[in-house]
Amino acid sequence: MDWFSYCARGASIALFSIMLQGCATSSLFSPYPSQAANFQKAVTPNQANPAIDTVLASLEAERDSADAMLYMMERGRINQLQSRFSDSKSDFQLVISNFDDQDLESTIRLSDTAAQGSSILTNDNVIPYKGAGYERIFTHHHQAFNYLGEHDLEGASVEFRKVALEQRVLLEKHEKEVAEAYEEAQEKEIDLSTLTDSFAGLDTVAGQVKSSFQNAYTFYASAAFWEATGELNSALVDYKKAFEINSDSELLKQDIARITYKQGSKPDYSDLNLPKEGQGTVVVFFEDGFVPAKTEIKIPIPTFDGGLIAIAFPYYDVNQWPVSQPLRAMDDSFNELGISETVVDVGALAVKDLKEQVPALMVRQVLRGYAKYEMQKQAEKQGGWAGQLAASAYNLISESADRRSWLTLPHTGQVMRFNLDEGVTDVSFAAARNQTKVKLDVKAGQTTFVRVVNANNSLLTQVYDL
Amino acid sequence: MKLIQLFAVVLMGLMLASCSGKKIQYGDATAVETTTLGFGSTDLQSIAAKLVDDLVTFPPIVQMTSTRRPVVFVDKIKNKTTEHIDTESITDTVQTKLLQSGKFRFVDMTAVKAVQEQLKFQMDSGMVDPSKAAAFGKQTGAEFMLYGNMSSIVKRNSDAQDVYYKFTLKLVNLESGIMEWAGEKEIRKTGEKSFMSL
């Protein structure tokens, strides 16, 4: 077989497998974080910004792409923060039905196998985006807020229950999956220690969270929702789950004590943060910054015959991360109402998730490294120096790490709770570098959710009346 | 080589054939539906059939409805599942079936506003013959209230999924507060992963 027909055959195999799995993804040769920079710009309080519509339209065009889940997560969040709740709902609906389909997907899917096959010749970005555990939890959390925005409390309650369900299910099946990945690496005789060293830098950040999806921020939101709607049992369970994750939180101690008191028992903590007669409660959800994107590192892997191949891995450069600051709330006579407490570091969840994927990633990457190395040797044999040059150039260009993840998510999720007298109050919120004022119409005995998002050097606020 | 070419042509043909055209047909509205594991038409129908049967054959109710048709008001059914289920549609079916059994009558709270407007029009607009106008304050109050809730338990692992639904319906005497009847319908559905698919 001559060099030309060899190439033609290789190309047709790649083409065929790409056909089988649907459209090729747009992150194949351009790294996802650079695309997502535009999406992040659309998270702004300036609703008249024409860039928002451009971004939303470009994301809409991806609704049928292989990475539709990823783009719809981004679109759903942008729409929600612009208070376009029904659009956001349909975006997240697509994500949710994709996640649900995955649950009952067959063990071997031919289109998946095709994607894995073409990933051997190109890179991991060919594999359709499947979403991480923490992203699934956040999807339902956001969907609940869409229902709240539409004043559909029953719809919101369904989504909050779904948040709890998914966290429980993930907990049950998670350990098994991680163990299976290690087994596969062992079967294929792939040495994971080369990687473990390179990824050791992530340990300090990954160590901050107990698991890659348990999220006290979403537990806090559902607990506050259950408390506001009078379902004290559910509220207590969710506050306690949030407390299990953040066991030194003063706020959560108050919350648990308050619910215990409301249920008629004597709490073992005296500060209850309870609204007085004629007061209403304000729960503030502060979402600071953007979750960091994955970077790329190249790791050299030795081949059978003593050569070296470079492999690109996704990585989090944790040393470059900004430190999240709390939010302060003040009334119009500058009395401090409260200061927010961080309950989730989404960055840490993402790092932990990546660490757990390392064994599976390693298996795919090493197989790909060998495949490309073999191709290079074949090309040299068939096409001489020209063939080798072409094959090496192809390897260099095609090798890029899978850097996809939901990037409009915040870096940290923080909460605060205070009580205000009935009536309209101007409340000022101040983050590290910017502040904003919100008019809150508080009703006695009722709860108001305020969401503050710190993005692109301004504070975006939303008020949800329960 | 010839064989391979032939095979390729056949494969191509099959691929093209699977993409072309839509097929639309009518089906039986009461046929068993198992498209997904979620709440579906079969569940709705079996819930309504079971609960209505239960209610109209319950001895004290049979006795009570033998001489008169009590007036019932249907409250909202609470959805406590992890799915967005239109519980109003379940109560509509239950209500229709009960009404058709000829044992109960209903006041429709969802139409109160429209009824009010119509009565106001008849009384105040001057366009309706006052002797034939329906008067305010003549409606019959409900004697019973029908209400309930629906909950679910979902279990899932890497091979299978199991959903359990429980639908509870209660009939309460509004004056005495006594619960005259309660019925329950349970549904269990399981789904297993297949080994291979496209």
Interface residues (C-beta under 8 A of the other chain):
Chain A: D103 L104 E105 S106 T107 I108 R109 L110 S111 E154 G155 S157 V158 R161 K162 L165 V169 E172 K173 K176 E177
Chain B: L37 K78 N79 K80 T81 T82 E83 H84 V154 R156 N157 S158 Q161 G191 K193 S194 F195 M196 S197 L198
